[in-house]
Amino acid sequence: MKNKLFYTLVFISIAFVQQVSGQSEVKNSEEYKHHKSIYDRAVRYSDIGVAKNAIYNLLVLDPNDVSLLDSLAILYFDYNQYAQSLLVSLDILKKNPNSLVATEISAVSYENLQLYDKALTSYESLYLKNNNIYTLYKIAFLQFNLKRYNEARTSTDIILKDKKSEELNIVFNPSRNKQEEVSMKAAVLNLKGLIAKEEGNKDEAKKLFEEALVSAPEFTFAKQNIEDLEK
């Protein structure tokens, strides 16, 4: 399953200018305007190196503007530089523990860096803030990967009780050149099947994989999981 932010992070012209109530003396300075202009032009031409340098220069001029860090974290994240996006997001959370953007960036960054325990903790923190079913699915999947099967089962049961599980979809990548979209319900039933399989309950696992195929008849992973059980 592909990692993406669960809500839209729009790379607007420059976020921190819109968040400031009233222009400070620093923001009215020619030096600040100069670096902001460079940033705007770099974003327009997708020049990440120049855009990053511009933000760092702006941070030197206005180190207390957290929205500058927001823009930097998003910039690193958009270009898959997860170590950097993680470090910046952690700095943001020190200043603003309630930041949804920073919490999610830290969670996805930890996951991509294969620091799964910390990723799970961040996703759990995010879920407390956004109560988002996609976030809970990520939690369940990480709990499964960490062999915390009882917790993973509890998370999947909560998702299946939510009507949104039948309305929302998840994108999987069964091969390099193929994507398929299945319902959240199918994905969760497949995950429950994997939990049952790992616990040695093959009959229950097969039943759950078959239920996943009822919701998504072309679900490649559910089909493969049934085939694996029959080997």
ChimeraX attribute file (.defattr): number of C-alpha atoms within 10 A of each C-alpha:
attribute: neighborCount
match mode: 1-to-1
recipient: residues
	/A:1	11
	/A:2	9
	/A:3	12
	/A:4	12
	/A:5	16
	/A:6	12
	/A:7	11
	/A:8	8
	/A:9	11
	/A:10	9
	/A:11	12
	/A:12	11
	/A:13	15
	/A:14	17
	/A:15	15
	/A:16	15
	/A:17	15
	/A:18	11
	/A:19	11
	/A:20	12
	/A:21	7
	/A:22	9
	/A:23	10
	/A:24	10
	/A:25	8
	/A:26	13
	/A:27	17
	/A:28	10
	/A:29	12
	/A:30	10
	/A:31	14
	/A:32	19
	/A:33	14
	/A:34	13
	/A:35	19
	/A:36	21
	/A:37	13
	/A:38	16
	/A:39	24
	/A:40	17
	/A:41	15
	/A:42	18
	/A:43	19
	/A:44	11
	/A:45	11
	/A:46	11
	/A:47	12
	/A:48	16
	/A:49	11
	/A:50	17
	/A:51	24
	/A:52	19
	/A:53	16
	/A:54	21
	/A:55	20
	/A:56	17
	/A:57	18
	/A:58	22
	/A:59	17
	/A:60	10
	/A:61	16
	/A:62	15
	/A:63	12
	/A:64	11
	/A:65	15
	/A:66	18
	/A:67	18
	/A:68	20
	/A:69	23
	/A:70	20
	/A:71	23
	/A:72	22
	/A:73	27
	/A:74	21
	/A:75	20
	/A:76	19
	/A:77	23
	/A:78	16
	/A:79	10
	/A:80	13
	/A:81	16
	/A:82	21
	/A:83	15
	/A:84	16
	/A:85	26
	/A:86	24
	/A:87	14
	/A:88	22
	/A:89	27
	/A:90	18
	/A:91	16
	/A:92	22
	/A:93	17
	/A:94	10
	/A:95	12
	/A:96	14
	/A:97	12
	/A:98	14
	/A:99	16
	/A:100	17
	/A:101	21
	/A:102	25
	/A:103	25
	/A:104	24
	/A:105	27
	/A:106	28
	/A:107	28
	/A:108	25
	/A:109	27
	/A:110	23
	/A:111	20
	/A:112	16
	/A:113	14
	/A:114	11
	/A:115	13
	/A:116	19
	/A:117	14
	/A:118	15
	/A:119	23
	/A:120	22
	/A:121	15
	/A:122	23
	/A:123	25
	/A:124	18
	/A:125	18
	/A:126	25
	/A:127	20
	/A:128	12
	/A:129	13
	/A:130	10
	/A:131	12
	/A:132	13
	/A:133	20
	/A:134	19
	/A:135	21
	/A:136	21
	/A:137	23
	/A:138	22
	/A:139	24
	/A:140	27
	/A:141	23
	/A:142	21
	/A:143	20
	/A:144	20
	/A:145	14
	/A:146	13
	/A:147	14
	/A:148	14
	/A:149	21
	/A:150	13
	/A:151	14
	/A:152	24
	/A:153	21
	/A:154	12
	/A:155	21
	/A:156	22
	/A:157	15
	/A:158	13
	/A:159	21
	/A:160	17
	/A:161	11
	/A:162	12
	/A:163	10
	/A:164	14
	/A:165	21
	/A:166	16
	/A:167	10
	/A:168	14
	/A:169	17
	/A:170	17
	/A:171	15
	/A:172	18
	/A:173	14
	/A:174	13
	/A:175	9
	/A:176	6
	/A:177	6
	/A:178	8
	/A:179	13
	/A:180	15
	/A:181	15
	/A:182	22
	/A:183	19
	/A:184	25
	/A:185	26
	/A:186	27
	/A:187	27
	/A:188	24
	/A:189	24
	/A:190	26
	/A:191	24
	/A:192	27
	/A:193	28
	/A:194	23
	/A:195	25
	/A:196	20
	/A:197	18
	/A:198	14
	/A:199	12
	/A:200	11
	/A:201	13
	/A:202	18
	/A:203	12
	/A:204	16
	/A:205	25
	/A:206	24
	/A:207	16
	/A:208	25
	/A:209	26
	/A:210	21
	/A:211	18
	/A:212	28
	/A:213	21
	/A:214	12
	/A:215	17
	/A:216	18
	/A:217	14
	/A:218	14
	/A:219	22
	/A:220	16
	/A:221	17
	/A:222	26
	/A:223	17
	/A:224	12
	/A:225	18
	/A:226	18
	/A:227	11
	/A:228	10
	/A:229	12
	/A:230	9
	/A:231	5
